[in-house]
Amino acid sequence: MKQNENEWVEYRSVLDTVIGRSGLDKSLFFDLRGNHDSFGVPFVGCPSDFFSKYSISGQLGRNGRVNSVTVETKERKHLFVGFDSTMSTGLRGPTNLFGHPTDQLLKDLDLKLSEWDSQSEKPVTKISFGHFPLSFSAPSISGRTLEDVFLKHSISAYLCGHLHTGFGVNLKRHHQLSGHFSPLQKKIQFNIHQRSFESTVNCSMGDTPIQDFWEWEMGDWRKSRAFRILAIDRGHVSYVDIDFKSGTKPAIILPTFPLDSRFMITSSCRHNYECKPVLPSSYEKIRALVFSVAPVASVVARIYDSKSGNLDLVLETHMIRHADENTTGDLYLAPWNYKAFEDASPDRYWLQIEANDSAGRSTLTELRPFSINGLSLKLSWSWKEFMVMGCQWAALYYPIFWSALYFFFLFLLFPKALLVFPKKRYTYKNFIVNKGLVNGVLWLLQELCRINTLWFGWIAYLFYLILSPWFMGQVFNEGENMVYMTYMGWAIENSNGEGKLEYVGSPDIIVVVLPHLLYVVLPAILVTGALTAERAIFREHVLAFLEKKKDDLRMDSRKTVLNDHHSSIVSNVHLCKRWIRKLLCVVCLAICWKHFMNCRTLLKAYEMNPVLHFLGYGISVPFLLANAIIKTRNAG
């Protein structure tokens, strides 16, 4: 949750070694600040801003939030635009999780991406790169987003990181501009491809492809040893990800054409194929880049047909090295009749390339589906991939927060209203006679309402979460000022020196707020209601047992024995029959353990005093649960 300067020294040393061994000029290397690089940094240029001191961009004086480089060839231009959307006021983690592009940054990004729009006769391929996926990027104050800018310019791809490798391998997302998307669809995308309907290609004069782009997240190098090589081949953008965790590779193969129909096809691919009377020569050859430790002996391309349900080999051809002194790595080509592979299915044909080196080692690429027609293969995320790529968390934070609070209040106030105003009482006896989910829930909650100290305690705590600071902590590496956090963010004095407070870290505080509401408060309210319901059941059983005993005993001669039986019965039911209560007490302990572990994380991150700085956040839930256990101990 804080930065270590020794790691930055190591980073600079490693990058200097890489640059020296590559033989490339240092100015060709770009590095970007991520959220960990801004942990505890109150402003750029402060003593704790190690990125400005040790990074390549810092050493070369790239002080702007947006930087670009253009690579020009005979046929086209390639524009690369990188940007830094980290917090301008860098909090410590874990509440430093989102990108925060400002309106000024979006304006600068827009200008950079339009740099060659009116100045170049050559086509321009545009690539943008940043740290945060768009699902973890907040809108600007005006409501504008990075996605808006990228769609405006129909960039080929946006490259990002941030998520590491713990959430899945398909952390890719296709973005598409459409006026047919509902507000929900703009906040949540359920599959990798975003579409409201199956569009058809319109080749009328002046018609342009649908504005779209790909977002490609990738894993980290530091722990996962993930590495990506990206190539632009006559406007076709492709990449290959390599996992060095299993060791070095004798060869790396990157097919550059045809494109993978799962993750690389854009609307322009289909539009060009359907609408251009003469297709460019780039369609006439299978192409691949091969990087090999030893000299390459042969490269073979194989195409398989999956129509029969099996992978049947339909083409095997040797690829020839293309002699070009300007190419890094070896480009291999193989002519083919691409029209033979036209098909309405985006995954009928599959490509695999094999490279053999002089040492007798063979390297195979994974099988890749392709579509000459420019059709995309629709894929679905796993639930973890959907959670981190498909949900716009900045837009969802407040709706989820207020929905949870409204639900909690409804949960507590509605049964109380039924109990007070219409005198509608739900009891255990009524539930036994007329069983049902609604009757059961209302009975459980009314039992909670009948114990006023518990009910008023939870109502007061919910108002506390809305109206009061949750806790205090030190969010910067410099100084010792403690600031407080509410559901709106950390209250920090603004930089203009007027002493006015502004809330920083929204929606980043989602990692604290929502887990507390959903995994601590909600189960705590439910288990409190369950404890009161169990108490009511216990009371009914005791009363029923006593009534049965009264029928069996003579009241005038056995009073003493009856009293002895009463205490014995209560004691036995407490010890032997209240196993549900014991289970609920274990659940209470589990909730408290979860809560204290959350508090422990915050304690370490923000250097807090557990007595002075946790305010009502730390002790309220355990106190309310302990009170519930005590209040429901006896049947009375």
Disulfide bonds with the S-S distance in Angstrom:
Cys203-Cys275 2.00
